[in-house]
Amino acid sequence: MTLGIIGLCTSVVFIGGPLAVIGLILGIAALMTAKRTGAGRGKAVTAVVTSSLAIVVSGLVAVFMAWYANKTQECYQPDSFHQYTQCVRQHLN
């Protein structure tokens, strides 16, 4: 559960993706254990849900970053930050 929550919080900076995958695997294992023992099912479900959400958010961030880099690739050699922002605005409009 902890890895899923940390993964969800850090999924915007790509660290959350690998943490969430580990959290998902452990959450599924915990669900199987909870099915046998009858204890801890709530935490296991929380781990699976938060880890899944973190994986989805990490994927969406990666797609957005690739799209943004593709749209603004001509702006990466500016002389100043002001020129960079003007170039990005021009390419995104």
Secondary structure, DSSP 8 states (H G I E B T S, - for coil): -HHHHHHHHTGGGTSHHHHHHHHHHHHHHHHHHHHHH---HHHHHHHHHHHHHHHHHHHHHHHHHHHHHHHTGGGSS-SSHHHHHHHHHHHH-
